[in-house]
Amino acid sequence: MTTENQTNALEFILLGLTEVPEEETFLYILFLLMYVVTVVGNLLIILAISSDPHLHTPMYFFLANLSWVDFCLATNTVPQMLVNIQSKSKSISYPRCLTQMYFFHFFGIMDSVLIAVMAYDRFVAICHPLHYTTIMSPRLCGLLVGGPWLFSCVISLTHILLMARLVFCGHNELPHYFCDLTPLLRLSCTDTTINQIFVLIVAGMVIATPFFCILASYARIIVAIWKVPSVGGRKKAFSTCSSHLSVVALFYGTTIGVYLCPSSVRTAVKEKASAIMYTTVTPMLNPFIYSLRNKDLKGALRKLINRKNHRLFLTPHGAGSSRT
């Protein structure tokens, strides 16, 4: 009997967001639309930035990386959920579960750090405009992006190695729509103290620290904006800052609630709702938040779309001419 109870789970059952068929149909359509918007929005930003030499600056370099990370973060979780709803099969193998968890933490950490890096970039641009080019050198920009990629890889791999040592006996139903760390730890029948301590340490480094750095950067930015003599300029700057801070509040507020709040105040429903915010809603909103008030990026997007439309218009004509 003891041996049977200690048999490790070969697969997990993802219970998803709901088990009501009518609600599943609605959620399938909703999340499919949100995922399409996320993919199109983020890939358009990457294409626009890479195709326009005028946008090859630190700010857009960071934005392109953020768009790629947002695309990957959503792709790691949403398609799997859509397939589970469509096929009615909610099982996921243990190796696939760990793989999904690895990439979720990898891109989640990158997202958090890149948002903080972009806040630092805006702080330097607004508070130290004369030294911006010197401070935000290509070498520093490479370190600010390359460092988090390496750091995320190491931290995510450590999470997986610590998870692999745990034993899951009998009960294998995961009250979530993807393999997240905290619900998995609750399913384990072995001691998870080391894992929980590591979760708190990592959350402090990649969630709390960037969050407070962002608040400090925007506090300095707001002070600098108050000194702008033009009322119109102040309103425009405050409007941009408020939209950026709304994304910051949405992303960090939900992640702090999941990984730093006591387990006694967390429920499966709250965790799933929070996960939707930082894996689906935030990646979908970021392209709009960072581009709608940006004339240069809107211009690059317009050029990109017009170029594609021009090619589509010329292709049939060219093909007909070659045949004649």
C-alpha positions as CSV (number, residue, x, y, z in Angstrom):
1,M,0.0,0.0,0.0
2,T,2.8,2.4,0.8
3,T,4.5,1.6,-2.5
4,E,1.3,2.3,-4.4
5,N,0.9,5.6,-2.6
6,Q,4.4,6.7,-3.5
7,T,4.0,6.0,-7.2
8,N,4.7,9.2,-9.1
9,A,2.0,10.7,-11.4
10,L,2.6,10.0,-15.1
11,E,0.1,12.7,-16.1
12,F,-2.0,15.5,-14.7
13,I,-5.6,16.5,-15.4
14,L,-6.0,20.2,-16.1
15,L,-9.4,21.1,-14.8
16,G,-9.4,24.4,-16.8
17,L,-11.4,27.5,-16.1
18,T,-14.8,25.8,-16.0
19,E,-16.4,22.4,-16.6
20,V,-19.8,23.8,-17.9
21,P,-20.0,23.0,-21.7
22,E,-21.8,26.3,-22.5
23,E,-19.2,28.3,-20.6
24,E,-16.4,26.4,-22.3
25,T,-17.7,27.4,-25.8
26,F,-17.8,31.0,-24.8
27,L,-14.3,30.9,-23.3
28,Y,-12.9,29.1,-26.4
29,I,-14.1,31.9,-28.7
30,L,-13.0,34.6,-26.2
31,F,-9.5,33.3,-25.7
32,L,-9.1,32.4,-29.4
33,L,-9.8,36.1,-30.3
34,M,-7.6,37.4,-27.5
35,Y,-4.7,35.1,-28.7
36,V,-5.1,36.2,-32.3
37,V,-5.0,39.9,-31.2
38,T,-1.9,39.1,-29.1
39,V,-0.1,37.4,-31.9
40,V,-0.9,39.9,-34.6
41,G,-0.3,43.0,-32.4
42,N,3.1,41.8,-31.0
43,L,4.4,40.4,-34.3
44,L,3.4,43.6,-36.1
45,I,5.4,45.7,-33.6
46,I,8.5,43.4,-34.1
47,L,8.2,43.7,-37.9
48,A,7.7,47.4,-37.8
49,I,10.7,48.0,-35.6
50,S,13.0,45.7,-37.5
51,S,12.0,47.2,-40.9
52,D,12.4,50.9,-40.0
53,P,16.0,52.0,-39.4
54,H,14.7,55.1,-37.6
55,L,13.4,52.8,-34.8
56,H,16.7,51.1,-34.2
57,T,17.1,52.9,-30.8
58,P,17.3,51.5,-27.2
59,M,13.6,52.2,-26.5
60,Y,12.4,50.2,-29.5
61,F,15.0,47.5,-29.0
62,F,13.5,46.9,-25.6
63,L,10.0,47.1,-27.0
64,A,10.7,44.5,-29.7
65,N,12.1,42.1,-27.1
66,L,9.0,42.7,-24.8
67,S,6.7,42.0,-27.8
68,W,8.6,38.7,-28.6
69,V,8.4,37.7,-24.9
70,D,4.7,38.5,-24.7
71,F,4.0,36.5,-27.8
72,C,5.9,33.5,-26.4
73,L,4.3,33.8,-23.0
74,A,0.8,33.7,-24.4
75,T,1.7,30.9,-26.9
76,N,3.0,28.8,-24.0
77,T,-0.4,28.6,-22.3
78,V,-3.4,29.7,-24.4
79,P,-3.1,27.2,-27.4
80,Q,-2.9,24.3,-24.9
81,M,-6.0,25.5,-23.2
82,L,-7.9,25.9,-26.5
83,V,-6.9,22.4,-27.6
84,N,-8.0,20.9,-24.2
85,I,-11.4,22.6,-24.6
86,Q,-11.8,21.5,-28.2
87,S,-10.7,17.9,-27.8
88,K,-12.4,17.5,-24.4
89,S,-9.1,15.8,-23.3
90,K,-7.6,17.6,-20.3
91,S,-4.6,15.4,-19.6
92,I,-1.0,16.5,-19.9
93,S,2.0,14.2,-19.4
94,Y,4.4,14.8,-16.6
95,P,7.3,15.8,-18.9
96,R,5.1,18.1,-21.0
97,C,3.8,19.7,-17.7
98,L,7.4,20.4,-16.6
99,T,8.3,21.8,-20.0
100,Q,5.3,24.1,-20.0
101,M,6.2,25.3,-16.5
102,Y,9.8,25.9,-17.5
103,F,8.8,28.2,-20.4
104,F,6.1,29.9,-18.4
105,H,8.6,31.0,-15.7
106,F,11.3,31.7,-18.3
107,F,9.1,34.2,-20.3
108,G,7.3,35.4,-17.2
109,I,10.6,36.5,-15.6
110,M,11.7,38.1,-18.8
111,D,8.4,40.0,-19.1
112,S,8.8,41.3,-15.5
113,V,12.4,42.4,-16.0
114,L,11.9,44.0,-19.4
115,I,9.0,46.1,-18.2
116,A,11.4,47.4,-15.5
117,V,14.2,48.0,-18.0
118,M,11.8,50.0,-20.2
119,A,10.9,52.1,-17.2
120,Y,14.6,52.8,-16.6
121,D,15.1,53.7,-20.2
122,R,12.2,56.3,-20.0
123,F,13.7,57.6,-16.7
124,V,17.1,58.2,-18.4
125,A,15.4,59.8,-21.5
126,I,13.3,62.2,-19.5
127,C,15.5,63.0,-16.5
128,H,18.9,62.9,-18.2
129,P,18.2,63.7,-21.8
130,L,21.6,65.2,-22.5
131,H,23.4,62.0,-21.3
132,Y,20.9,59.5,-22.8
133,T,23.1,58.4,-25.7
134,T,26.1,58.0,-23.4
135,I,24.3,56.1,-20.7
136,M,22.1,53.9,-22.9
137,S,25.1,52.6,-24.9
138,P,24.8,49.5,-27.2
139,R,26.8,47.6,-24.6
140,L,24.5,48.5,-21.7
141,C,21.4,47.7,-23.8
142,G,22.9,44.3,-24.7
143,L,23.5,43.6,-21.0
144,L,20.1,44.8,-20.0
145,V,18.5,42.3,-22.3
146,G,21.1,39.5,-22.5
147,G,21.5,39.3,-18.7
148,P,17.8,38.7,-18.0
149,W,17.7,36.0,-20.7
150,L,20.5,34.1,-19.0
151,F,19.1,34.8,-15.5
152,S,15.6,33.6,-16.5
153,C,17.1,30.4,-18.0
154,V,19.0,29.5,-14.8
155,I,16.1,30.3,-12.4
156,S,13.5,28.4,-14.5
157,L,15.8,25.4,-14.8
158,T,16.3,25.5,-11.0
159,H,12.5,25.5,-10.5
160,I,12.2,22.4,-12.7
161,L,15.0,20.5,-11.0
162,L,13.5,21.2,-7.6
163,M,10.1,20.1,-8.9
164,A,11.5,16.9,-10.4
165,R,12.5,15.7,-7.0
166,L,9.0,15.8,-5.7
167,V,6.6,12.8,-5.6
168,F,2.9,13.1,-6.6
169,C,0.8,10.3,-5.3
170,G,-2.7,9.4,-6.4
171,H,-4.5,12.7,-6.7
172,N,-3.4,14.3,-10.1
173,E,-6.2,16.8,-10.8
174,L,-4.7,20.3,-11.2
175,P,-7.3,23.1,-10.7
176,H,-5.8,25.3,-13.4
177,Y,-5.6,25.7,-17.2
178,F,-1.9,25.2,-17.4
179,C,0.9,23.8,-15.3
180,D,1.7,26.5,-12.8
181,L,4.1,26.1,-9.9
182,T,1.9,26.8,-6.8
183,P,-0.9,24.4,-7.7
184,L,1.6,21.7,-8.5
185,L,3.3,22.1,-5.1
186,R,-0.1,21.6,-3.4
187,L,-0.5,18.2,-5.1
188,S,2.8,16.9,-3.9
189,C,2.8,14.3,-1.1
190,T,6.4,15.1,-0.2
191,D,8.0,18.0,1.7
192,T,7.9,21.2,-0.5
193,T,9.6,23.6,2.0
194,I,12.7,24.1,-0.2
195,N,10.5,24.8,-3.2
196,Q,8.4,27.3,-1.4
197,I,11.4,29.1,0.0
198,F,12.9,29.3,-3.5
199,V,9.6,30.6,-4.9
200,L,9.6,33.4,-2.3
201,I,13.3,34.3,-3.0
202,V,12.7,34.4,-6.7
203,A,9.5,36.3,-6.4
204,G,11.3,38.9,-4.4
205,M,14.0,39.2,-7.0
206,V,11.9,39.2,-10.2
207,I,8.6,40.6,-9.1
208,A,9.0,42.8,-6.0
209,T,12.4,44.3,-6.9
210,P,11.4,45.3,-10.5
211,F,8.1,46.7,-9.2
212,F,9.7,49.0,-6.7
213,C,12.3,50.1,-9.3
214,I,9.5,51.0,-11.7
215,L,7.7,53.0,-9.1
216,A,10.9,54.8,-8.2
217,S,11.6,55.5,-11.9
218,Y,8.1,56.9,-12.6
219,A,8.2,58.9,-9.4
220,R,11.3,60.7,-10.7
221,I,9.7,61.0,-14.2
222,I,6.5,62.6,-12.7
223,V,8.7,65.1,-10.8
224,A,10.5,66.0,-14.0
225,I,7.2,66.3,-15.9
226,W,5.8,68.8,-13.4
227,K,8.7,71.1,-14.4
228,V,7.6,71.1,-18.0
229,P,6.3,74.7,-18.8
230,S,3.8,73.6,-21.4
231,V,0.4,72.5,-20.0
232,G,-0.3,70.5,-23.1
233,G,3.1,68.7,-22.8
234,R,2.4,67.9,-19.2
235,K,-1.0,66.4,-20.0
236,K,0.4,64.3,-22.9
237,A,3.3,63.0,-20.7
238,F,0.9,62.2,-17.8
239,S,-1.4,60.4,-20.1
240,T,1.4,58.2,-21.4
241,C,2.7,57.5,-17.9
242,S,-0.8,56.6,-16.6
243,S,-1.3,54.1,-19.4
244,H,2.1,52.5,-18.7
245,L,1.4,52.4,-15.0
246,S,-2.0,50.8,-15.6
247,V,-0.2,47.8,-17.3
248,V,2.4,47.8,-14.4
249,A,-0.4,47.6,-11.8
250,L,-2.2,44.9,-13.8
251,F,0.9,42.7,-14.3
252,Y,2.6,43.1,-10.9
253,G,-0.6,43.3,-8.9
254,T,-1.7,39.9,-10.1
255,T,1.7,38.2,-9.9
256,I,2.3,39.6,-6.4
257,G,-1.1,38.2,-5.4
258,V,-0.2,34.7,-6.6
259,Y,3.5,34.3,-5.6
260,L,4.0,36.6,-2.6
261,C,0.6,36.6,-0.7
262,P,0.1,34.0,2.0
263,S,-1.5,30.8,0.8
264,S,-4.4,31.3,3.3
265,V,-5.8,34.2,1.2
266,R,-5.4,32.5,-2.2
267,T,-8.0,30.3,-3.8
268,A,-7.9,28.3,-7.1
269,V,-10.4,30.8,-8.6
270,K,-8.3,33.8,-7.7
271,E,-5.1,32.1,-9.0
272,K,-6.7,31.3,-12.3
273,A,-8.1,34.9,-12.6
274,S,-4.7,36.4,-11.9
275,A,-3.0,34.0,-14.3
276,I,-5.4,35.2,-17.1
277,M,-4.3,38.7,-16.4
278,Y,-0.5,38.2,-16.7
279,T,-0.5,35.4,-19.3
280,T,-3.2,36.7,-21.7
281,V,-4.6,40.2,-21.0
282,T,-1.2,42.0,-20.4
283,P,0.5,40.5,-23.5
284,M,-2.6,41.5,-25.5
285,L,-2.7,45.1,-24.1
286,N,1.1,45.9,-24.3
287,P,1.2,46.5,-28.1
288,F,-1.6,49.0,-27.8
289,I,-0.4,50.7,-24.6
290,Y,3.2,51.2,-26.0
291,S,2.2,52.1,-29.5
292,L,-1.1,54.0,-29.6
293,R,0.5,57.3,-28.4
294,N,3.7,56.8,-30.3
295,K,3.8,58.6,-33.6
296,D,7.0,57.0,-34.8
297,L,5.8,53.5,-34.2
298,K,2.4,54.2,-35.7
299,G,4.1,55.7,-38.8
300,A,6.3,52.6,-39.1
301,L,3.2,50.3,-38.7
302,R,1.4,52.3,-41.4
303,K,4.4,52.0,-43.8
304,L,4.6,48.3,-43.1
305,I,1.0,47.7,-43.8
306,N,1.0,49.9,-46.9
307,R,4.1,48.0,-48.2
308,K,2.3,44.7,-47.8
309,N,-0.8,45.9,-49.4
310,H,1.2,47.4,-52.3
311,R,2.9,44.0,-52.9
312,L,-0.4,42.2,-52.8
313,F,-1.8,44.6,-55.3
314,L,1.1,44.2,-57.7
315,T,1.5,40.4,-57.5
316,P,-1.5,39.4,-59.7
317,H,-0.5,42.1,-62.2
318,G,3.1,41.0,-62.3
319,A,2.1,37.3,-62.7
320,G,-0.3,38.2,-65.6
321,S,2.4,40.2,-67.4
322,S,4.9,37.4,-67.1
323,R,2.4,34.9,-68.7
324,T,1.8,37.2,-71.6
